[in-house]
């Protein structure tokens, strides 16, 4: 009788151990480093703010997030967009396109300068912008931004040779030399007394419509 009781207790203990082992085997496996990372957790590094990182404050992401596109812009490239269409242009891609050379007076340097680059309109027409705008097309305007967040606006008529005598280019060289000091690409416009709407380190070009 006593032997039977011991056998029952032993079988019970074995059953409990089996259940515990099965429960442990069904627990989720540890996630890898990225999946397990809590991006909203306070920073543990010295000088951390203890708040989630606001990527909208990152200059290089500024333009992309303006478009509702969180995809990073390739280094040295610009992203042009109109409506639901967008294209990335690297310096190498731009170098393969027909170039225009312009001579301008730079009020900042107090000197005449010569730039070569691609007419801005040539980057917009593949997105559906009319080469000869008329009617409602003239409600469109171009917002250009640099990597430092500096932004300027041109009406579509100002960047279209069909309407305006001025020339707006995405320059990749000055006097035959690549633009290394101010970034690989710069927006340059002729016919302006002050280069306030020139954009260094150009990263974003957006075509929008006035309300």
HELIX and SHEET records of a PDB file:
HELIX    1   1 UNK A    2  UNK A   25  1                                  24    
HELIX    2   2 UNK A   55  UNK A   57  5                                   3    
HELIX    3   3 UNK A   59  UNK A   66  1                                   8    
HELIX    4   4 UNK A   91  UNK A   95  1                                   5    
HELIX    5   5 UNK A  120  UNK A  124  1                                   5    
HELIX    6   6 UNK A  125  UNK A  127  5                                   3    
HELIX    7   7 UNK A  135  UNK A  139  5                                   5    
HELIX    8   8 UNK A  156  UNK A  159  5                                   4    
HELIX    9   9 UNK A  195  UNK A  197  5                                   3    
SHEET    1   A 5 UNK A  85  UNK A  89  0                                        
SHEET    2   A 5 UNK A  78  UNK A  82 -1                                        
SHEET    3   A 5 UNK A 202  UNK A 209  1                                        
SHEET    4   A 5 UNK A 140  UNK A 146 -1                                        
SHEET    5   A 5 UNK A 151  UNK A 155 -1                                        
SHEET    1   B 4 UNK A 100  UNK A 106  0                                        
SHEET    2   B 4 UNK A 111  UNK A 119 -1                                        
SHEET    3   B 4 UNK A 168  UNK A 174 -1                                        
SHEET    4   B 4 UNK A 177  UNK A 178 -1                                        
SHEET    1   C 4 UNK A 100  UNK A 106  0                                        
SHEET    2   C 4 UNK A 111  UNK A 119 -1                                        
SHEET    3   C 4 UNK A 168  UNK A 174 -1                                        
SHEET    4   C 4 UNK A 186  UNK A 189 -1                                        
END                                                                             
